[in-house]
Amino acid sequence: MEIDILPTPHGSSLFTRGETQSLSTVTLGTKLDEQMIDGAVHSGYNKFYLHYNFPGFSTGEVKPNRGPARREIGHGILAQRALKKMIPADNPYTVRIVSDILESNGSSSMATVCAGTMALMDAGVQITRPVSGIAMGLISDGDRYAVLSDILGDEDHLGDMDFKVTGTSEGITACQMDIKIKGLSYEILVNALKQARDGRLHILNKITETIERPNADVKPHSPKMVTSRIPNEFIGPFIGPGGKVIQELQKTTGCTIVINEDPVTEEGIVEILGTDQDGIDSVLAKIDSLLFKPVKGNTYKVKVIKMLDFVKFKVIVVVQLDLFQF
């Protein structure tokens, strides 16, 4: 197990178990990077998603890559479900994990879960708990049976069960079972779950030896996400006519700015994403100047930008307020 194996991604890890290996990367983004879901019975947006790639060379085959097949989609959804509940609700980022299987001899989806956990912690995503996974197999002749831990490809192909279990030290987060027999007895199921727990905790200990907890902060080249709120009546002035103000602000600061409206309070939620702290501070200063209201009796440093002769013996002075109070 290794973390921070690639220099450019926001988080990366390499997980190798036997002849199965997953290279996983994490990318952090804004609300603009959310995955759009447009299904027959469900539509919306997804802030956390995982892509699982299974190229032919991982099993020694020569075949063209024609996009994800049913197997890739199913394995990716299983790994996504295993990790999704560990992402805290207050996480400001849209998180994308990509798992590339470099070699495979059984249970590459469980390797994806383990590699994804380490990549998230390497990226500084404050997951609730690390997650590990293991695949359980079964050999039976009707009377006798043996539950196998961490099955290989041949044991999966020739055996009677492929039971994938993922979870934390506190419990199971996802599971999936494929069986080739008519059913399982309660005894077999209990033994499989107990054996899977022992295997999961063993792998979990190895993960925490590599990286014990999420990094306290994102990497220097990763985008920093800052959220601010502005009253509804200031959303328009902040955007400007035709988006002129916000586009100029993004151009000068190098930040990505996204504004959404809170459905309850109708406030504007401003998401600022950037790698340069000075640029983020400039956007926050612009928001502060927009919301700034002078207080009677206080003294402020100002810049005179125009003087107008309004009436005789009276001059109107137009000033620009800076946010520096004496």
N, C-alpha and C positions, 0 to 999 in steps of 0.2 A: 504494500500500500504506500502510495506517495501522493503528496499534495503540492500545489503550486508548480506543476511540472511544465506548464507553458507560460511564457512571459506576457502574452497579450490579453488573453481572456480575463474577465473579472474574477473568475475562480476556476480552478481545474484540479483534477485528481486522476490517478491511475490505480485501478483495483485489479489484481491478478489472483486467481484462485485455481490452482491446477492448470488446465489448458484453456481456461476461460479468462478473458481480459476485457475490461471496459475502460475507455478513455472518455471522461465526462468533463464538460465545460459548462460554466454558468455565465449568462449575460444578464445585466441589470438594465432596465429601461423605465420609461415613463408610462403614463396612461395611454399615450399614442401607440405603444407597442403591445397593448392587450390583444389577445387572440379573440377574433370575432367568431361567435358560435351561431350558426343559422341552420338549425335542424328542423325536422318536421314537427316536433312537439316541444322544443326548447330553443330559445334564442337568448343571446346576451353576450357578455365578455368574460374572458378568463384571464386572471392576473398571474397565474402560475401554470406553466405547461412544460411538458417533457417530450422530446423527440428521441426516438430509439432507431438507430441505423444498424442494419445487419448486412454488410456487404458480403459478396460471395467469397472473397479471399479468406474470410474468418473461418470458413470450414474447408478451405482448400479447393473451392470450386471456381470455375471461370464462367462468369455470366454477366450480362449487362445490368447496370443499376437502373431500373425503370420506375423508381419511386417506391413508397412504402406499400407492402402487401398486407394481407390480413394479419399475418403473424406479427409483423413489426408494429402495426397499430395496436393489436391486443397487448403485446408486451409493454409498449409505451404507456398505455392507459393504466395497466397494473402498477408499474413503477410510479406513475404520477399520483395515483390514489394512495400509494404507500407513503409518499412524502408530503402530500398537499396539506394534511391536517397539522403538520409540524411547522408550517409557515404561520407566524403570528398575524392576527387580524390587523395590527397597526403597522405591518411592514409596508413602507411607502412605495416600494419598487414593483414593477412587473418583472417576474423572474422566468427565464427560459433556460432549461437544462437540455443539452444535447449529449446523448450517450452513443459513442461509436464503438461497436464491438470489433476488436482487433483480432481476436481468436475465440473460438467457441467449442466447448465440449460439455455442454449441459449447463442449464440454469444461468444463461446470460442476462435474463431479466432481473434476477436477484443480485448479480454483479452490478447491474445498473443502479439498483437501489442503494447499494453500499457506496459505489463511486459517486452517486448523486449527493448522498449525505455529506461526504467529505468535501466535494466541490462547493456545496452550499456554505459549509463552515469556513472554507478557505476564502470564499467571496465576502465574508462578513455578514451573511444573512443570519439573523439571530433566531435560528430554529429552536423550538421548544426542547426537543431531545433528538439525539442521533437515532437513525433507523438502520436496521440490518435485515437481511433476508436469506432464506435457505429453502431449497426444494427437497421434498421428501418423496421417496419412492416405495414401492410395495412389490414383493414377490410372494405368491401364494399358490397352493394347489387345492384349495377348497377346505382343507382341514388345518394345515399348518401355514404360517405366514411369517414374513420377516419385513420389518419396516427399515428402509434404507435412508441414511442421512446424506444430503448433498450429492444427489444422483448425477452420474455421467450421462452422456448422450446415449450410449448403448443400454444403460439401465432404464432410461426413460423410454426408449424404443421397444425394448423387450419386456419391460415390467408391466405391472397392472395399474399403477397410479403415478401421477405427477401432481404433487400437492405443494404449492408454493405458499410460504407463510412469511410475512414481513411484520416487523414491530420494533418497539422500543423496550427499554428495561421495565416499562410499566404495563405493556400489553400489546396486542396485535393491532396493526393499522390497516392491513389488507391481506387477503388470501384468495387463492384460485386453485380449483381442483379439476384435474382431468383423470377419469378412470376408464378402464377397459373391461371391467367386470360389472355385474349387475348391481352391485351395492357393496357398502362397507358396514361391518358390524360396529357397534358402539365401542367395543374394546379396541379395535384397530384405530378408530378415529382418536380416541383418548391417548393411546400410545404414540400416535403420529404427532399429535399436538405437543405432548410432553417432550418428545425427542426433538421436535422442531425448536422448542423453547431453549433447550440446552445448546443446540447449534447456533441459534440466533445470538444468545448471550455470549458465546465463545467468540463469534465474529465481531460482536459489538465491543468486546474488550480489546480486540486487535485494532478496531477503528479508533477507539479513544486513546490507545497508545500512540497512534499516528498524529491525531489532532484531538485534544481533550474537549475543547469547547470552541464555539464560533469565534473568529477573530473579532476583536473589539470594534474595528472600523473597516470600511472598505479599503481596497488598495489605492495607492496614490493615483493610478491611471483610471480608476473606476469613477463613474459619475457619482457626485454627491446629490442627494435628494433633500430639498428643503421645502416645507409647505407653509404657506401663509394664507390668511383669510382677509378678505376685504368686503365691506358692505356692498349690497347689490347695486346701489346707485353709482358706485365707483368702477364697476366692471367696464362700462362703456368708455369712460375717459382713459382707463388703463390700456384698453385695446387700441383706441384711437380710430379716426375715420378710415375705414377700409383696412384696419389692422396696422396702420402706419406706425403708431407708437410702439406697439409690442414687437413688430418686425424689426424696427430700428434698434430696440433694446436687445433683442436676440443677436443682431448683427454685431453690435459694439461689445457685448459681454461674452459672446460665445456660448451662451446658455440656451437650453431648450425650455420654453415656458408654456405651460398648459393651464388653461382656466376651465374649471367646471363649476356648476352651480349646485350648492347643497339643496337637495329636494325638501328638506325640513325647514331650515332657517333662511333659505334663498340667498345665503352669502356666496361670494365667489371664493372658490378654493384654488389658490395659485400654487402649482407645482413647478419648482425650479430645479432643473437638472443640469449640472455642469461639473467639469473637472477642475476649474480654476476658482478658488475661494474668493478672489477679488471680484470676479465676474458675478458670483452669487451675491456677494455683499452689495454690489452696485444695483442689482435688481431689487434687493430688499430695501436699499436706500430710496429707490424710486417709489416703491410702495409706501414707505414711511412719509416721503414728501407729499404723496398724493393724499394721504390720510391726515397730514399734519394740520392742526388747528392752533393758532397763536393763543396764548393765555394772557389775559389782561394783567398788567403789572410786571410781566417778565420782560427781559431784555434779550434781543436776538441779534446775531450777526447777519447783516443783509448786504445785498449787492444792488446798487441803484442802476437800473437799466433804462429808465426814461424819465424825463421831467416835462410836464405839460402845463402851459399857461391856460388855466381854466377860466378864471375871472381876474379882474384887476386886484392886485395886492394878494393874490392867492395862487399858490403853486401846488399842483398834485404831483406827488412823487411816486412813481411805480417802482416797486422793489421786488427782488427775488430773494425769498427766504432760504437760507441754508439751515440745516438741522444742527446748529451749534448754539447752545444757549449759554449765556454768561452766568 
